[in-house]
Amino acid sequence: GKDFIIIGIALEHDPPLVAAKKVAEFGGGKGIEYINFIGNEALKNAYGKIPAVPTTLIIDKTGKIVEKIVGARDKATFLNSINKILN
C-alpha cells in the first residue's frame, strides 16, 4: 500500500545487447528481481553525474532526489533511507 518502486540502471560500456545480457545474468545470479535498464551518458548527467558505481538515488514521489548514496551499503541502510520518505 506504499508508493514505492525500485529500478536499477546499469552503466555498461559494452554494446547494448551485450550489456543487457550481462546485466540479466548478473541480476539472476544475485536474486535481483527489480527492473534494470542500461543507462547512458545523458542519463548519468541528468542525475548530477554518477561519481561511482554503485550509486543509489532515493527519489520522492515528486521526482526530487532526497538522498544520494555512493558506494555499497547493507540492506538496513537502504531500508532506513526508504522508510524516511515513506513515513
N, CA, C and O of each residue as an XYZ file, in Angstrom:
348
protein
N       0.793     -1.197      0.000
C       0.000      0.000      0.000
C       0.840      1.268      0.000
O       0.283      2.362      0.098
N       2.144      1.161     -0.105
C       3.032      2.340     -0.118
C       3.374      2.704     -1.559
O       3.367      1.854     -2.449
N       3.672      3.976     -1.768
C       4.107      4.439     -3.092
C       5.605      4.231     -3.194
O       6.389      5.059     -2.729
N       6.003      3.114     -3.807
C       7.412      2.765     -3.816
C       7.721      1.870     -5.005
O       6.947      0.971     -5.333
N       8.853      2.119     -5.647
C       9.309      1.272     -6.743
C      10.837      1.271     -6.742
O      11.464      2.274     -6.403
N      11.419      0.159     -7.116
C      12.870      0.056     -7.251
C      13.165     -0.224     -8.715
O      12.534     -1.079     -9.336
N      14.133      0.508     -9.261
C      14.655      0.190    -10.588
C      16.172      0.233    -10.499
O      16.732      0.930     -9.653
N      16.816     -0.495    -11.352
C      18.265     -0.460    -11.447
C      18.660      0.118    -12.785
O      17.973     -0.069    -13.789
N      19.778      0.827    -12.786
C      20.312      1.352    -14.041
C      21.775      0.949    -14.097
O      22.588      1.405    -13.293
N      22.097      0.105    -15.037
C      23.464     -0.373    -15.203
C      24.211      0.563    -16.146
O      23.695      0.948    -17.195
N      25.410      0.916    -15.765
C      26.238      1.793    -16.593
C      27.332      0.943    -17.230
O      28.436      0.816    -16.700
N      27.002      0.378    -18.357
C      27.889     -0.542    -19.062
C      28.553      0.148    -20.247
O      28.027      1.114    -20.801
N      29.708     -0.362    -20.620
C      30.429      0.190    -21.774
C      30.321     -0.714    -23.004
O      30.786     -0.361    -24.088
N      29.707     -1.872    -22.826
C      29.541     -2.807    -23.927
C      28.418     -2.353    -24.853
O      27.605     -1.511    -24.469
N      28.361     -2.898    -26.072
C      27.211     -2.626    -26.943
C      25.913     -3.019    -26.222
O      25.927     -3.914    -25.377
N      24.806     -2.366    -26.545
C      23.551     -2.576    -25.810
C      23.123     -4.028    -25.612
O      22.748     -4.401    -24.500
N      23.167     -4.851    -26.643
C      22.716     -6.239    -26.488
C      23.639     -7.038    -25.572
O      23.169     -7.861    -24.787
N      24.931     -6.807    -25.663
C      25.895     -7.487    -24.792
C      25.694     -7.016    -23.350
O      25.687     -7.823    -22.420
N      25.533     -5.716    -23.178
C      25.307     -5.151    -21.842
C      24.040     -5.717    -21.224
O      24.042     -6.098    -20.053
N      22.963     -5.777    -21.988
C      21.690     -6.299    -21.476
C      21.839     -7.748    -21.026
O      21.298     -8.133    -19.990
N      22.561     -8.544    -21.787
C      22.778     -9.946    -21.422
C      23.581    -10.040    -20.127
O      23.236    -10.824    -19.243
N      24.642     -9.253    -20.005
C      25.473     -9.271    -18.793
C      24.670     -8.864    -17.560
O      24.771     -9.494    -16.507
N      23.884     -7.822    -17.697
C      23.080     -7.318    -16.576
C      22.042     -8.363    -16.168
O      21.839     -8.594    -14.976
N      21.389     -8.988    -17.129
C      20.387    -10.017    -16.824
C      21.028    -11.209    -16.122
O      20.471    -11.736    -15.159
N      22.192    -11.633    -16.597
C      22.883    -12.765    -15.970
C      23.336    -12.415    -14.557
O      23.208    -13.231    -13.644
N      23.862    -11.215    -14.374
C      24.297    -10.783    -13.051
C      23.107    -10.723    -12.092
O      23.168    -11.251    -10.982
N      22.037    -10.082    -12.525
C      20.848     -9.951    -11.681
C      20.253    -11.290    -11.313
O      19.862    -11.504    -10.165
N      20.180    -12.197    -12.275
C      19.639    -13.524    -11.998
C      20.486    -14.287    -10.998
O      19.961    -15.007    -10.148
N      21.799    -14.128    -11.101
C      22.706    -14.809    -10.184
C      22.688    -14.241     -8.780
O      23.060    -14.930     -7.830
N      22.261    -12.996     -8.631
C      22.227    -12.333     -7.326
C      20.820    -12.260     -6.737
O      20.632    -11.717     -5.648
N      19.836    -12.799     -7.445
C      18.460    -12.756     -6.943
C      17.814    -11.391     -7.077
O      16.860    -11.084     -6.362
N      18.317    -10.569     -7.980
C      17.745     -9.233     -8.190
C      16.475     -9.381     -9.013
O      16.508     -9.878    -10.139
N      15.361     -8.949     -8.447
C      14.072     -9.146     -9.096
C      13.448     -7.864     -9.620
O      12.375     -7.908    -10.220
N      14.095     -6.722     -9.408
C      13.531     -5.478     -9.904
C      14.020     -5.200    -11.321
O      14.971     -5.823    -11.792
N      13.366     -4.264    -11.991
C      13.673     -3.917    -13.373
C      15.031     -3.215    -13.448
O      15.338     -2.346    -12.632
N      15.825     -3.599    -14.425
C      17.111     -2.955    -14.670
C      17.154     -2.415    -16.093
O      16.779     -3.095    -17.048
N      17.618     -1.186    -16.209
C      17.792     -0.539    -17.509
C      19.277     -0.360    -17.770
O      20.087     -0.404    -16.844
N      19.630     -0.160    -19.021
C      21.005      0.184    -19.387
C      21.043      1.696    -19.549
O      20.339      2.257    -20.389
N      21.871      2.353    -18.739
C      21.968      3.812    -18.781
C      22.962      4.289    -19.823
O      23.702      3.498    -20.408
N      22.965      5.598    -20.045
C      23.911      6.207    -20.973
C      24.428      7.514    -20.367
O      24.045      7.882    -19.257
N      25.272      8.188    -21.077
C      25.891      9.430    -20.589
C      24.847     10.493    -20.248
O      24.974     11.177    -19.233
N      23.829     10.637    -21.076
C      22.781     11.638    -20.820
C      22.062     11.344    -19.507
O      21.770     12.261    -18.739
N      21.779     10.080    -19.249
C      21.111      9.716    -18.007
C      22.013     10.007    -16.810
O      21.553     10.553    -15.807
N      23.290      9.649    -16.909
C      24.227      9.923    -15.811
C      24.271     11.410    -15.504
O      24.251     11.806    -14.339
N      24.328     12.225    -16.528
C      24.411     13.674    -16.345
C      23.112     14.271    -15.805
O      23.143     15.260    -15.074
N      21.990     13.684    -16.157
C      20.694     14.199    -15.712
C      20.521     14.091    -14.202
O      19.759     14.850    -13.603
N      21.223     13.157    -13.595
C      21.089     12.950    -12.156
C      22.323     13.406    -11.383
O      22.703     12.784    -10.391
N      22.935     14.471    -11.829
C      24.023     15.076    -11.072
C      25.328     14.334    -11.175
O      26.103     14.310    -10.219
N      25.585     13.735    -12.303
C      26.808     12.969    -12.527
C      26.941     11.851    -11.495
O      26.973     12.111    -10.292
N      27.014     10.654    -11.950
C      27.166      9.485    -11.093
C      28.662      9.341    -10.803
O      29.433      9.035    -11.713
N      29.089      9.556     -9.548
C      30.519      9.565     -9.247
C      31.159      8.187     -9.154
O      32.367      8.051     -9.350
N      30.364      7.166     -8.856
C      30.893      5.817     -8.684
C      29.748      4.824     -8.835
O      28.571      5.185     -8.795
N      30.123      3.580     -9.008
C      29.137      2.505     -9.099
C      29.389      1.567     -7.928
O      30.519      1.108     -7.761
N      28.394      1.265     -7.115
C      27.009      1.696     -7.264
C      26.753      3.068     -6.642
O      27.395      3.458     -5.667
N      25.810      3.777     -7.225
C      25.252      4.994     -6.633
C      23.749      4.781     -6.566
O      23.121      4.403     -7.555
N      23.180      5.024     -5.400
C      21.748      4.849     -5.201
C      21.105      6.209     -5.004
O      21.560      7.006     -4.183
N      20.057      6.473     -5.749
C      19.296      7.710     -5.594
C      17.951      7.368     -4.977
O      17.214      6.533     -5.501
N      17.636      8.009     -3.870
C      16.316      7.873     -3.253
C      15.533      9.093     -3.739
O      15.877     10.231     -3.419
N      14.484      8.844     -4.509
C      13.715      9.903     -5.158
C      12.289      9.857     -4.619
O      11.655      8.803     -4.612
N      11.789     11.008     -4.166
C      10.419     11.017     -3.638
C       9.405     11.026     -4.778
O       9.780     11.091     -5.948
N       8.131     10.963     -4.434
C       7.117     10.845     -5.483
C       6.926     12.111     -6.296
O       6.202     12.092     -7.291
N       7.563     13.224     -5.898
C       7.515     14.433     -6.714
C       8.674     14.471     -7.717
O       8.749     15.371     -8.553
N       9.582     13.479     -7.624
C      10.728     13.429     -8.526
C      11.980     14.072     -7.967
O      13.000     14.135     -8.654
N      11.924     14.550     -6.731
C      13.080     15.196     -6.105
C      14.019     14.144     -5.517
O      13.581     13.223     -4.828
N      15.315     14.293     -5.797
C      16.314     13.417     -5.191
C      16.471     13.850     -3.734
O      16.903     14.969     -3.460
N      16.123     12.968     -2.807
C      16.200     13.312     -1.386
C      17.448     12.734     -0.724
O      17.832     13.165      0.364
N      18.076     11.767     -1.374
C      19.317     11.218     -0.832
C      20.105     10.551     -1.950
O      19.539      9.898     -2.827
N      21.419     10.729     -1.901
C      22.327     10.063     -2.833
C      23.295      9.244     -1.995
O      23.992      9.785     -1.136
N      23.339      7.945     -2.242
C      24.226      7.042     -1.516
C      25.271      6.534     -2.504
O      24.940      5.820     -3.451
N      26.523      6.901     -2.285
C      27.608      6.477     -3.169
C      28.327      5.299     -2.513
O      28.799      5.394     -1.380
N      28.399      4.202     -3.239
C      29.043      3.004     -2.721
C      28.025      1.999     -2.210
O      26.843      2.309     -2.064
N      28.497      0.806     -1.944
C      27.625     -0.265     -1.468
C      27.235     -0.022     -0.010
O      28.012      0.532      0.768
N      26.049     -0.435      0.338
C      25.543     -0.339      1.708
C      24.797     -1.627      2.031
O      24.464     -2.403      1.134
N      24.540     -1.848      3.305
C      23.781     -3.027      3.689
C      22.284     -2.755      3.568
O      21.852     -1.613      3.408
N      21.515     -3.819      3.648
C      20.059     -3.727      3.485
C      19.427     -2.779      4.500
O      18.519     -2.019      4.162
N      19.908     -2.822      5.749
C      19.340     -1.966      6.803
C      19.482     -0.488      6.459
O      18.571      0.299      6.714
N      20.612     -0.110      5.883
C      20.829      1.288      5.487
C      19.824      1.709      4.434
O      19.247      2.793      4.523
N      19.607      0.856      3.428
C      18.642      1.177      2.381
C      17.228      1.262      2.949
O      16.480      2.183      2.622
N      16.866      0.314      3.788
C      15.522      0.340      4.380
C      15.302      1.598      5.214
O      14.219      2.182      5.177
N      16.307      2.017      5.955
C      16.203      3.238      6.743
C      15.950      4.448      5.842
O      15.079      5.268      6.134
N      16.702      4.560      4.759
C      16.544      5.673      3.819
C      15.165      5.650      3.159
O      14.517      6.689      3.029
N      14.728      4.485      2.752
C      13.416      4.343      2.108
C      12.294      4.687      3.074
O      11.356      5.400      2.718
N      12.392      4.182      4.289
C      11.335      4.426      5.282
C      11.220      5.891      5.648
O      10.132      6.342      6.009
N      12.309      6.655      5.569
C      12.248      8.097      5.869
C      11.275      8.805      4.940
O      10.512      9.664      5.384
N      11.288      8.458      3.652
C      10.409      9.172      2.725
C       9.020      8.556      2.648
O       8.089      9.213      2.181
N       8.854      7.323      3.089
C       7.534      6.703      3.064
C       6.686      7.122      4.245
O       5.458      7.067      4.180
N       7.321      7.536      5.316
C       6.567      7.924      6.527
C       6.148      9.361      6.513
O       5.511      9.827      7.458
